[in-house]
Amino acid sequence: MDFLPEKIDDYVVAHSQQEPEILKELNRETWQKILNPRMLSGDFQGRVLSMISKLIQPKFVLEIGTYTGYSALSMAEGMATDGRLHTIDRNEELYDFQKKYFEKSKYGDMILQHVGNALEIIPTLEEKFDLVFIDADKSNYSNYFNLVIDKMNPGGVILSDNVLWSGKVVEELNPKDIDTKALLKYNKLVNEDVRVETVLLPIRDGLTISRVK
């Protein structure tokens, strides 16, 4: 679902920073070889993630949902020189693909890959995070938020992707649609939780910015 007229969307993309060459390569190979390439963050959203990271200059970053590594590399652009980015994905088949591009980038030593259930992995991480990106299974968004909120530094930012879910969040809910139901619950949660202040941006499929007080 397009939330902006196509001409306006094209203009926005044309007048925004373009993706680095390594991300162009990753983008192309993802579409050529990987299932469900629409899951890729893509060049415009990648530049948004990069800009937010550069504004925050996080030392510790957590990503829930790696896919092929595009968003991780985008956020790594703004990390402190001694920073570390933990990224979690349950699909072990993508590990080598991710690792190839992480090692090809200048951030390879700063990115730690985790394979498995994020609900089990997050509690084992010792760092306090400055930036978190939630982009995994929608049914667990609220669970992820509740796990990471106490692991955030004051002023830290939690980003949540796909929160408009192709516009389904404003349509009549199908009782069998677990993902939309979960996102409605999540959007309400981050809007009302007094520990954060939240803005929902209609970027692509919806991106929420929640700043920890």
PyMOL commands that set and color helices and strands:
alter all, ss='L'
color gray80, all
select helices_A, chain A and resi 6-14+21-33+37-39+43-56+70-76+92-104+108-110+118-124+138-151+165-170+178-192
alter helices_A, ss='H'
color red, helices_A
select strands_A, chain A and resi 60-64+84-89+111-115+129-134+152-161+196-201+207-212
alter strands_A, ss='S'
color yellow, strands_A
deselect
rebuild
show_as cartoon
